[in-house]
Amino acid sequence: MHEDLISLLPNTELSRRQFIVTTLAAGFALAVQPVSAQTVIATDTNGLIAGEVKIPVRDGEMPAYRAMPEKGKNFPLVLVVQEIFGVHEHIKDICRRFAKRGYMAIAPELYARQGDVSQIKDMSKIISDVVSKVPDAQVMSDLDAAVAYAKSSGKADTKRLGITGFCWGGRIVWLYAAHNPKLKAGVAWYGRLVGAPNQKPNPLQPKQPVDIAATLKVPVLGLYGAKDQGIPLESIEAMRAELKKAKARSEIIVYPNAGHGFHADYRPSYNKEAAEDGWQKLLTWFKAHGAA
């Protein structure tokens, strides 16, 4: 679906110095301060290999966070796609949670060429200055590169490949499921399904999940909140209608008392009941579809 955008990807001759983000940020993104310390989940690294790695991509090296068990190999692989705030501490912790369950988890910094959102406090600037400039084709290519990196490490079984993502990353999960037929399963947390009202078309991001739903061959589980102000129930129903046309057995679950970001334990939006239920459903979904 992205061949027509390949010309928008960075040229292979670009210098590595043109990667704005060359190392991952420490802690939490500035836009989500203060952190709700009373609910934040902190997963230790005992028994794990966890930390920053560099993933070779077509125009240099992309920083990423990787976590996996300290012993063993042939771990199922899960790609963890960042929220709009980039790969900060919460996304790293999610990788460690997967590693504790026997996965290799990789979260690539998918804004690396466009900007460091961890240092931007204003949400509107994050969107206008960075996120709107990230081509979907670039993201698909970078996720493919993360899979190739995992395979080359000799530690991951890339035939058991899953993907999950949150907010901005939730939308990407749907698109990657259409992009990569070798993917076994995806779980999208409150990712946008249709274009924003009155939004001008962006050639860098030409399709929305609802546009690819009817032809989806990879099963995706969507986890959404009924009180999400940015993703109305009408758009969820529109997505469900399109998914019924597809061969993949994708599903969407809506939590009636949850809003946007209900899995983000470091933010006031956190809904413990919905987050824990969604996490269990994710693990079950991955196991049922061969990504565990």
Residue pairs with C-beta under 8 A, 6 or more apart in sequence:
1 175
1 178
1 179
1 207
1 212
2 136
2 137
2 140
2 179
5 135
5 136
5 137
5 203
5 204
5 206
6 137
8 135
8 137
8 138
8 203
8 204
9 58
9 59
9 135
9 137
9 138
9 141
10 18
10 58
10 59
10 113
10 138
11 59
12 58
12 59
13 59
14 59
14 60
15 60
16 22
16 59
16 60
16 61
18 59
18 60
18 113
19 59
19 60
19 61
19 62
19 112
19 113
20 112
20 113
20 114
20 115
20 116
21 63
21 86
21 109
21 111
21 112
21 113
21 115
21 116
22 61
22 63
22 112
23 52
23 63
24 52
24 63
24 64
24 65
24 87
24 92
24 109
25 86
25 87
25 88
25 116
25 118
25 119
26 89
27 88
27 89
28 35
28 85
28 88
28 89
28 90
28 266
29 85
29 86
29 88
29 117
29 118
30 118
30 119
30 120
30 121
31 85
31 117
31 120
31 121
31 122
31 123
31 126
32 85
32 88
32 264
32 266
32 267
33 121
35 266
35 267
36 265
36 266
36 267
36 268
36 270
39 265
39 266
39 270
39 272
40 90
40 265
40 266
41 93
41 97
41 265
42 93
43 93
43 96
43 97
43 100
44 96
45 67
45 96
47 69
47 70
47 71
47 100
48 67
48 68
48 69
48 70
48 96
48 99
48 100
49 66
49 67
49 68
49 69
49 70
50 65
50 66
50 67
50 68
50 92
50 95
50 96
50 99
51 65
51 66
51 67
52 63
52 64
52 65
52 66
53 63
53 64
53 65
53 66
53 106
53 149
54 61
54 62
54 63
54 64
55 61
55 62
55 63
55 64
55 106
55 108
55 142
55 145
55 146
55 149
56 145
56 148
56 149
57 141
57 142
57 145
58 141
58 145
59 113
62 108
62 109
62 112
62 142
62 145
63 87
63 108
63 109
63 112
64 87
64 106
64 107
64 108
64 109
64 146
64 149
65 87
65 91
65 92
65 95
65 106
65 107
66 95
66 104
66 105
66 106
66 107
67 92
67 95
67 96
67 98
67 99
67 104
67 105
68 75
68 99
68 103
68 104
68 105
68 155
68 156
69 75
69 99
69 102
72 102
73 154
73 155
74 155
74 156
74 157
75 102
75 103
75 104
75 155
75 156
75 157
76 102
76 103
76 104
76 156
76 157
76 160
76 161
76 162
76 286
76 291
76 292
77 103
77 104
77 105
77 106
77 147
77 150
77 156
77 157
77 158
77 160
77 161
77 162
78 98
78 103
78 104
78 105
78 106
78 161
78 162
78 163
78 164
78 286
78 291
79 105
79 106
79 107
79 108
79 143
79 146
79 147
79 161
79 162
79 163
79 164
79 165
79 176
80 91
80 94
80 95
80 98
80 105
80 106
80 107
80 163
80 164
80 165
80 169
81 107
81 110
81 143
81 163
81 164
81 165
81 166
81 168
81 169
81 170
81 172
81 173
81 176
82 88
82 91
82 107
82 109
82 110
82 111
82 165
82 166
82 168
82 169
83 90
83 91
83 166
83 167
83 168
83 169
83 261
83 264
84 117
84 123
84 126
84 127
84 131
84 167
84 168
85 117
85 118
85 126
86 109
86 111
86 116
86 117
86 118
87 107
87 108
87 109
88 118
89 266
90 264
90 265
90 266
91 107
91 166
92 107
94 105
94 107
95 105
95 106
95 107
96 105
98 105
99 105
101 283
103 292
104 150
104 153
104 155
104 156
106 146
106 149
106 150
108 142
108 143
108 145
108 146
110 134
110 138
110 139
110 142
110 143
110 172
111 117
111 130
111 131
111 134
113 134
113 138
114 130
114 131
114 133
114 134
115 129
115 130
115 133
117 126
117 130
117 131
120 126
120 129
120 130
131 168
132 202
132 204
132 205
133 204
134 204
134 205
135 204
135 205
136 172
136 175
136 204
136 205
136 206
136 207
137 204
139 172
139 175
139 176
140 175
140 176
140 179
140 180
143 163
143 172
143 176
143 179
143 180
144 180
147 158
147 161
147 180
150 156
150 158
151 158
158 182
159 182
159 184
160 184
160 290
160 291
160 292
161 180
161 182
161 183
161 184
161 291
162 183
162 184
162 185
162 186
162 187
162 286
162 289
162 291
162 292
163 173
163 176
163 177
163 183
163 185
163 186
163 187
164 173
164 186
164 187
164 188
164 189
164 282
165 171
165 172
165 173
165 188
165 189
165 191
166 189
166 190
166 191
166 261
166 263
166 264
167 189
167 190
167 191
167 260
167 261
168 191
169 188
169 189
169 191
170 188
170 189
170 190
170 191
170 192
170 222
171 188
171 191
171 192
171 193
171 208
171 209
172 191
173 186
173 187
173 188
173 191
173 220
174 186
174 188
174 191
174 193
174 209
174 212
174 213
174 216
174 220
174 222
175 207
175 209
175 212
176 183
176 186
177 183
177 186
177 216
177 218
177 220
177 248
178 212
178 215
178 216
178 218
180 218
181 217
181 218
183 218
184 218
184 286
184 289
184 290
184 291
185 218
185 219
185 220
185 221
185 285
185 286
185 288
185 289
185 290
185 291
186 218
186 219
186 220
186 221
187 220
187 221
187 222
187 223
187 281
187 282
187 285
187 286
188 209
188 220
188 221
188 222
188 223
189 223
189 263
189 278
190 223
190 224
190 225
190 228
190 231
190 260
190 261
190 262
190 263
191 209
191 222
192 208
192 209
192 230
192 231
193 208
193 209
193 210
193 222
193 231
193 235
193 236
193 238
193 239
194 208
194 209
194 210
194 235
194 238
194 239
195 201
195 208
209 239
210 235
210 238
210 239
210 242
213 239
213 242
213 243
213 245
213 246
213 250
214 242
214 243
214 245
214 246
215 246
216 243
216 246
216 247
216 248
216 250
217 246
217 247
217 248
218 248
219 248
219 249
219 250
219 251
219 285
219 289
220 248
220 250
221 250
221 251
221 252
221 253
221 281
221 282
221 285
222 236
222 239
222 250
222 251
222 252
222 253
223 252
223 253
223 255
223 263
223 274
223 278
223 281
223 282
224 231
224 236
224 252
224 253
224 254
224 255
224 258
225 231
225 254
225 255
225 257
225 258
225 259
225 260
225 262
225 271
225 274
226 233
226 254
226 255
226 256
226 257
226 258
227 256
227 257
227 258
227 259
228 258
228 259
228 260
229 259
229 260
230 260
231 260
233 254
236 252
236 254
239 252
240 252
243 250
243 251
243 252
253 278
253 281
255 262
255 271
255 273
255 274
255 277
255 278
257 271
257 273
257 274
258 271
258 274
259 269
259 271
260 269
261 267
261 269
261 270
262 269
262 270
262 271
262 274
262 275
262 278
263 270
263 274
263 275
263 278
263 279
264 270
265 272
265 275
283 292
285 291
286 292
